[in-house]
Amino acid sequence: MTLFTKKEKQVIIILIGVLIGGYGIKLYNQSNIYEGFNSISQKEKEKFKQIAENAFINPSKQSQNSKSTSEKDYKPTEEIININTAQKKVLIKLPNVGKVTAERIIKYRDDFGPFKTGTDLLKIKGIGKKTLNKILPKIIF
């Protein structure tokens, strides 16, 4: 009396074969992991260590060398807003757009679909040509 039928035995043999084959492929891929890898020389290690020490251990020397970059030179980047996906709190960040206008933009977008051009925004009450000219550089569609 056998425990498995002939077809069940075939399925088990196939599964065992697939498992062994997959494990063999995994071992083969791991054996080639360091192929083409060149270790660095002692001289390169020392050079890297010196650069790291100069950058992190002695920051006062670094700040003396780079006086051209200071906090005064920092310019924050402007946020570009996707007009078709932005929520109300993000739309309010646009110039001359308040809560009501942001709600109108969302309502128009829900009713008529996404905006395709800047002139579509002129259809919204509260957005005229002047406001549109201020908004356009800060949005994408």
C-alpha positions as CSV (number, residue, x, y, z in Angstrom):
1,M,0.0,0.0,0.0
2,T,1.4,3.4,-1.0
3,L,1.0,6.7,0.6
4,F,0.9,8.8,-2.7
5,T,-0.5,8.1,-6.1
6,K,1.7,8.1,-9.2
7,K,0.7,11.7,-10.1
8,E,1.3,13.0,-6.6
9,K,4.8,11.4,-6.6
10,Q,5.5,13.1,-9.9
11,V,4.4,16.5,-8.5
12,I,6.6,16.0,-5.4
13,I,9.6,15.1,-7.5
14,I,9.1,18.2,-9.7
15,L,8.8,20.4,-6.6
16,I,12.0,19.0,-5.1
17,G,13.8,19.5,-8.4
18,V,12.6,23.1,-8.6
19,L,13.8,23.7,-5.1
20,I,17.2,22.2,-5.7
21,G,17.5,24.1,-9.0
22,G,16.6,27.4,-7.3
23,Y,19.1,26.8,-4.5
24,G,21.8,26.0,-7.0
25,I,21.1,29.2,-8.9
26,K,21.2,31.2,-5.7
27,L,24.6,29.7,-4.8
28,Y,25.9,30.4,-8.3
29,N,24.8,34.1,-8.1
30,Q,26.4,34.5,-4.7
31,S,29.7,33.0,-5.8
32,N,30.0,35.7,-8.5
33,I,29.2,38.6,-6.2
34,Y,32.8,39.8,-5.9
35,E,33.7,39.3,-9.5
36,G,35.1,42.5,-10.9
37,F,35.6,44.0,-7.4
38,N,38.9,45.7,-6.9
39,S,39.9,46.4,-3.3
40,I,41.6,49.7,-2.6
41,S,45.2,50.1,-1.8
42,Q,46.6,51.1,1.6
43,K,47.6,54.5,0.1
44,E,44.0,55.1,-1.0
45,K,42.7,54.1,2.5
46,E,45.0,56.6,4.1
47,K,44.0,59.4,1.7
48,F,40.3,58.7,2.4
49,K,40.9,58.6,6.1
50,Q,42.7,62.0,5.9
51,I,39.8,63.6,4.0
52,A,37.3,62.2,6.5
53,E,39.2,63.5,9.4
54,N,39.5,66.9,7.8
55,A,35.8,67.0,7.1
56,F,34.4,65.6,10.3
57,I,37.0,65.9,13.1
58,N,38.2,69.4,12.2
59,P,35.2,71.3,11.0
60,S,36.7,74.7,12.1
61,K,39.4,74.4,9.4
62,Q,36.8,73.6,6.8
63,S,34.6,76.6,7.7
64,Q,37.6,78.9,7.5
65,N,38.4,77.6,4.0
66,S,34.9,78.0,2.8
67,K,33.8,81.6,3.7
68,S,32.2,82.1,0.4
69,T,29.3,79.9,1.4
70,S,27.4,81.3,4.3
71,E,23.9,81.4,5.6
72,K,23.3,84.8,3.8
73,D,23.9,83.1,0.5
74,Y,21.1,80.6,1.1
75,K,18.1,81.0,-1.1
76,P,15.1,78.7,-0.4
77,T,13.6,77.0,-3.4
78,E,10.1,77.7,-4.3
79,E,7.6,74.9,-4.1
80,I,6.0,73.9,-7.4
81,I,2.4,72.8,-6.9
82,N,0.5,70.4,-9.1
83,I,-2.8,72.2,-9.6
84,N,-4.5,68.9,-10.6
85,T,-3.6,67.0,-7.4
86,A,-3.0,69.6,-4.7
87,Q,-5.3,69.8,-1.7
88,K,-6.8,72.9,-0.2
89,K,-4.1,73.6,2.3
90,V,-1.4,73.4,-0.5
91,L,-3.4,75.6,-2.9
92,I,-3.7,78.3,-0.3
93,K,0.1,78.8,-0.6
94,L,-0.3,80.2,-4.1
95,P,-0.3,84.0,-4.4
96,N,-3.8,85.6,-4.2
97,V,-5.4,82.2,-3.5
98,G,-7.4,82.0,-0.3
99,K,-9.6,79.3,1.2
100,V,-12.6,80.1,-1.0
101,T,-10.6,80.2,-4.3
102,A,-8.9,77.0,-3.3
103,E,-12.3,75.4,-2.8
104,R,-13.4,76.7,-6.2
105,I,-10.3,75.2,-7.9
106,I,-11.0,71.8,-6.3
107,K,-14.7,72.0,-7.2
108,Y,-14.0,72.9,-10.8
109,R,-11.4,70.1,-11.0
110,D,-13.9,67.6,-9.6
111,D,-16.7,68.7,-11.9
112,F,-14.8,69.2,-15.2
113,G,-11.6,67.1,-14.8
114,P,-8.0,68.1,-14.6
115,F,-6.7,71.5,-15.8
116,K,-4.8,71.3,-19.1
117,T,-3.6,74.9,-19.5
118,G,-3.3,78.0,-17.5
119,T,-6.3,79.6,-19.3
120,D,-8.5,77.0,-17.7
121,L,-7.9,78.7,-14.4
122,L,-9.5,81.9,-15.8
123,K,-12.8,80.1,-15.7
124,I,-12.7,80.1,-11.9
125,K,-14.3,83.1,-10.1
126,G,-11.6,85.0,-8.2
127,I,-8.8,84.3,-10.7
128,G,-8.1,87.0,-13.2
129,K,-5.2,87.7,-15.6
130,K,-3.1,89.3,-12.9
131,T,-3.5,86.5,-10.5
132,L,-3.0,83.9,-13.2
133,N,0.4,85.6,-14.1
134,K,1.4,85.3,-10.5
135,I,0.3,81.7,-10.2
136,L,1.7,80.2,-13.4
137,P,5.4,80.1,-12.5
138,K,4.5,78.2,-9.3
139,I,2.3,75.5,-10.7
140,I,2.4,72.5,-13.0
141,F,-0.4,70.6,-14.7
